[in-house]
């Protein structure tokens, strides 16, 4: 379990992602969260979950709930090219409370994911080496990002 400085507005028993996103724009108070589990889905799995949040899922069973009056335990649900969702099933097997971050911190993992995505989705006629050189120029002022790029370059 990890505690992160993320604030989330939750929607109670949303039918689908549209309900969550429309509620997330409201002025409802936000909760601090503790991530109990990170669930990575494919785009197809995410879309299925996002359109049927009230259906039972084994990976939600027995999780979530409040640690205290201010912090919720949640499952972070991610998929490529999709909005990260935070689910507090409060012990149930469905998306009882689902929300989106209102202030998500930028993390090194986000940068690494973005760099890997750019490298993977480069045009076929551009080599990895050429893409890495171009990225180095683009992020040359950010020492942390350059170090991260060097680590990723060593992987490929």
C-alpha positions as CSV (number, residue, x, y, z in Angstrom):
1,X,0.0,0.0,0.0
2,X,1.2,3.5,-0.8
3,X,0.1,6.9,0.3
4,X,0.3,9.5,-2.4
5,X,-0.6,13.2,-2.4
6,X,-3.6,12.7,-4.7
7,X,-7.1,14.1,-4.0
8,X,-10.0,12.4,-5.6
9,X,-13.7,13.3,-6.0
10,X,-15.8,10.2,-5.8
11,X,-19.2,9.3,-7.3
12,X,-21.4,6.9,-5.4
13,X,-22.6,3.9,-7.4
14,X,-21.8,5.3,-10.9
15,X,-23.3,3.4,-13.8
16,X,-20.4,4.3,-16.1
17,X,-17.5,6.6,-16.7
18,X,-19.7,9.5,-17.9
19,X,-21.3,9.6,-14.4
20,X,-17.9,9.8,-12.8
21,X,-16.5,12.5,-15.1
22,X,-19.6,14.7,-14.8
23,X,-19.5,14.4,-11.0
24,X,-15.7,15.0,-10.9
25,X,-16.3,18.5,-12.3
26,X,-18.6,19.4,-9.4
27,X,-17.6,21.2,-6.2
28,X,-18.0,18.0,-4.1
29,X,-15.3,17.7,-1.5
30,X,-12.3,15.6,-2.4
31,X,-10.8,12.8,-0.4
32,X,-7.2,11.9,0.2
33,X,-6.4,8.3,-0.9
34,X,-4.1,5.4,-0.1
35,X,-3.5,3.1,-3.1
36,X,-4.1,-0.5,-1.9
37,X,-3.8,-2.1,-5.3
38,X,-2.7,-1.0,-8.8
39,X,-4.8,-2.7,-11.5
40,X,-3.6,-2.4,-15.0
41,X,-6.1,-3.3,-17.7
42,X,-6.0,-3.4,-21.4
43,X,-8.0,-0.7,-23.3
44,X,-10.7,-3.3,-24.0
45,X,-10.9,-4.4,-20.3
46,X,-10.9,-0.8,-19.2
47,X,-13.7,0.2,-21.6
48,X,-15.8,-2.8,-20.3
49,X,-15.2,-1.7,-16.7
50,X,-15.9,1.9,-17.5
51,X,-19.3,1.1,-19.1
52,X,-20.4,-1.4,-16.4
53,X,-19.1,-0.2,-13.1
54,X,-21.9,-1.7,-11.1
55,X,-21.1,-5.3,-12.2
56,X,-19.2,-7.6,-9.8
57,X,-15.5,-8.1,-10.3
58,X,-13.3,-10.5,-8.3
59,X,-10.4,-8.1,-8.1
60,X,-12.5,-5.5,-6.2
61,X,-13.8,-8.0,-3.6
62,X,-13.0,-7.2,0.1
63,X,-10.9,-4.0,-0.8
64,X,-11.3,-0.3,-0.1
65,X,-12.9,1.5,2.7
66,X,-11.9,4.4,5.0
67,X,-8.7,4.3,7.0
68,X,-9.8,7.3,8.9
69,X,-12.2,10.2,8.3
70,X,-10.0,11.7,5.6
71,X,-8.3,8.8,3.8
72,X,-9.8,6.2,1.6
73,X,-8.1,2.9,0.5
74,X,-8.5,2.5,-3.2
75,X,-7.7,0.5,-6.3
76,X,-5.9,2.5,-9.0
77,X,-7.3,1.4,-12.4
78,X,-5.2,2.2,-15.4
79,X,-5.0,1.4,-19.1
80,X,-3.1,2.9,-22.0
81,X,-4.7,6.1,-23.3
82,X,-7.4,6.1,-20.6
83,X,-8.2,8.3,-17.6
84,X,-6.8,6.8,-14.4
85,X,-9.7,5.8,-12.1
86,X,-9.7,5.3,-8.3
87,X,-12.2,2.8,-7.0
88,X,-13.3,2.3,-3.4
89,X,-15.5,-0.8,-3.4
90,X,-15.8,-0.5,0.4
91,X,-15.6,-4.3,0.7
92,X,-18.1,-5.0,-2.2
93,X,-17.3,-6.5,-5.6
94,X,-18.3,-3.5,-7.7
95,X,-17.4,0.1,-8.2
96,X,-19.3,1.4,-5.2
97,X,-17.3,4.7,-5.2
98,X,-15.3,5.7,-8.3
99,X,-13.4,8.9,-8.8
100,X,-10.8,10.7,-10.8
101,X,-7.9,12.8,-9.4
102,X,-8.4,16.5,-9.2
103,X,-4.7,17.1,-8.5
104,X,-2.5,14.2,-9.8
105,X,1.2,14.7,-9.2
106,X,3.6,14.3,-12.0
107,X,5.8,11.4,-11.2
108,X,8.9,9.8,-12.8
109,X,6.8,6.8,-13.6
110,X,4.5,9.1,-15.7
111,X,7.6,10.4,-17.5
112,X,9.0,7.0,-18.2
113,X,5.6,5.8,-19.5
114,X,5.4,8.9,-21.8
115,X,8.9,8.3,-23.1
116,X,8.3,4.6,-23.7
117,X,5.0,5.4,-25.5
118,X,6.8,8.0,-27.8
119,X,9.5,5.5,-28.6
120,X,7.0,2.7,-29.3
121,X,4.7,4.9,-31.5
122,X,7.5,6.6,-33.5
123,X,7.1,6.5,-37.3
124,X,8.5,3.3,-38.8
125,X,11.1,5.1,-40.8
126,X,12.6,6.7,-37.6
127,X,15.2,4.6,-35.8
128,X,15.1,4.3,-32.0
129,X,18.5,6.0,-31.9
130,X,17.2,8.9,-33.9
131,X,14.2,9.2,-31.7
132,X,16.4,9.1,-28.5
133,X,18.6,11.9,-29.9
134,X,15.6,14.0,-30.6
135,X,14.1,13.4,-27.2
136,X,17.4,14.3,-25.6
137,X,17.4,17.7,-27.4
138,X,13.8,18.3,-26.3
139,X,14.4,17.5,-22.6
140,X,18.0,18.8,-22.3
141,X,17.1,21.3,-19.6
142,X,15.5,18.6,-17.3
143,X,18.3,16.6,-15.7
144,X,16.0,14.1,-14.1
145,X,14.3,13.4,-17.4
146,X,17.6,13.1,-19.2
147,X,18.8,10.6,-16.6
148,X,15.5,8.7,-17.1
149,X,15.9,8.7,-20.9
150,X,19.5,7.3,-20.5
151,X,18.1,4.5,-18.4
152,X,15.4,3.7,-20.9
153,X,17.9,3.9,-23.8
154,X,20.0,1.2,-22.0
155,X,16.9,-1.1,-21.9
156,X,16.4,-1.0,-25.7
